[in-house]
Amino acid sequence: MEISISRYTPRKALSMDEKCAICEKAFESTDTSIVVAVPTRKLRKLATHEIKSLVIPWNPKWQHKSSDAEDKEDDDDEEEPCRSQFHQACWKEAKKKVTLAKEKRAVKLAQKTLERFDSIETLKQQAKTVAELLKNSKRSMVVSGAGISVTAGIPTYRGTAGIDTCHSLQRQDSGLEGTSSPSKSSLSAENKLRKLQEEEQSTREYEDAEEEDQRFLEMRPTLCHLALTLLNKKGLLHYIATSNCDDLHGKAGFPRQDIDDMHGNRLVEYCEKCNKEYPRNFCVDAWSTAVTQEKWFVKCRRCGWNHYTSRKCEKPGCKGKLRDTIINFGDHLRHLDRPEEESKQADLIIVIGSSLTVTPSSDLPRKAKAVVICNLQKTYMDKKRNCKVRVWGSSDLLFQLVIEELGFAGDLAKLETKEQAKRKASKAARAKREITLEKVRAARAKKILSEANKSDKKRKAAPAKESKKSAATSKKRKA
């Protein structure tokens, strides 16, 4: 197979160094490693003498730099979570030596984000077992979560790079700096400048949202998505229940009638009257949660968001309002009967990239005869009797090895080659858009700077004008 294993190792995927931060030794194929998110908010509260007494060599990116330019650079770095990587044994030993109370609390927070990566040798043995289970299974299904799409560019909620982790552990910076209060003499110029700044802020938010949607549409399936499609074509995998809204299983070629998007799909809307679904080539929920002034905007009493998309059903005689299919926290699931029925019929359920914490999808593997779990963090099923294989590692790497064991490596390589061409085209299109957007924003910034200079001149000239005016008034009074 023409795919390098190193491409799918956790350290490559996370852009981490190839050495343990504690012992500074390289990670070998026989080593078990762990990655934790650095609790930057806690560590930044430490005094200088406390920082010197830290036992664990946390990733140094959490520390502030002195100059403004470096601070800006540091903020950019923090868009990517600050993480540290260790040998599992080194981490356990280091935790025992921590005495500083504040570092103990930091360790406790980091432990909650811990992701474990078993050795490559262990994964190879587990891949053989999974391949045998697939060959002996009569009816198999997959329950997939956010972790399967990480290498496609979609973050998870938990773990070291999770959305929830970023909010709880990282320093949050937002918004543009406000302007100082204008003097009465230059009120008109200051108001004009402020209006331009507000318009720029609004325009940037709109452009960022549009770019985010475009990037979402351009995201391509991972190696694991392609492997699942191949297993389906070979008759070894029959059904997928996913809690993801990214449509990557469908893009990978898995039969759509055998995919249940339990939490919805950003590219599908449906009629609230006849339930007819409309697959789209754009994100149907892109602005349905932001346009509060539109007539069709209705705040959902369960989740607080709006689900209407402004379009109507095209079925003759229906004309029902179309809604997005997204299930937010508090909403009722639309598709649950089939996933539950499939889970009862399946003799093998493979859980990929899910921590099994959100019901009802977390209940699907509970009563299966055999369960395989591939996730970097703990799940409640890890020590259950029906959990035959517990994989701590990348789903891409695991299924690459499984496909090799089954003898389908050449077929997967062909699918991956086609996807690489599509990814390359998407990357080129994105780079072109970014250049154009930068030029447009630079032109707008130049205009704002010009207005700021005018406002500044008027502000400086205002005291002199006021002085002349008061002098003239005084002179008239004396006359």
Secondary structure, DSSP 8 states (H G I E B T S, - for coil): ----GGGGSHHHHTT--SB-TTT--B--TT--EEEEE--HHHHTTS-HHHHHT-SS---GGGS--SSHHHHHHHHHHTTS--EEEEEHHHHHHHHHH---HHHHHHHHHHHHT-EEE--HHHHHHHHHHHHHHHHH-SSEEEEE-GGGGGGGT---SSSTT-HHHHHHHS----S--------GGGHHHHHHHHHHHHHHHHHHHHHHHHHHHHHHHH----HHHHHHHHHHHTTS--EEEE---S-HHHHTT--GGGEEETT--TTEEEETTT--EEE-SS-TTTTTTT-TTSTT----TTTSS--EEEEE--STTT--EEEE----TT---S--HHHHHHHHH-SEEEEES--S-STTGGGTTTT-SSEEEE-SS--TTTTSTTEEEEE-S-HHHHHHHHHHHHT-HHHHHHHHHHHHHHHHHHHHHHHHHHHHHHHHHHHHHHHHHHHHHHHHHHHHHHHHHHHHHHHHHHHHHH-
